């Protein structure tokens, strides 16, 4: 009599809530990035007239980068592989780094750094949240027996089951 495989343990609801929160944060960052790109491109002439620094193209490129990274992070949240968890944590680190590079080097203004301690604290908290969540999810994937990525030839995958065997 073949032994039945026990179903994997149920994913704790609190981790699912944290994962949804992480998804919403990445969606918000992505939205901000795409908005920044659209506004930099649509208001380029006005920004150049006002002498805005840095160039609107650079501001738009930074926004596009945030938009792409946010969408990539959202997509990777659904991939239950070790490399996806590590890449999602890396995306969070790149977002934090580009935020501070933008604040300190590109868009320097007297009012921009008035609240830097709060911004630094939020950056550290969000980065710790993202990395720790990815570690917990990785450990859960390992405990639940997430299958490692298998290379399956597309033609073989398309064959009916009775022919493959």
Secondary structure, DSSP 8 states (H G I E B T S, - for coil): ------------HHHHHHHHHHHHHHHHHHHHHHHHHHHHHHTHHHHHHTT-SS-HHHHHHHHHHHHHHHHHHHHHTT--SHHHHHHHHHHHHHHHHHHHHIIIIIS--TTTTTTHHHHHHHHHHHHHHHHHHHHHHHHHHHHHT--------HHHHHS-HHHH-
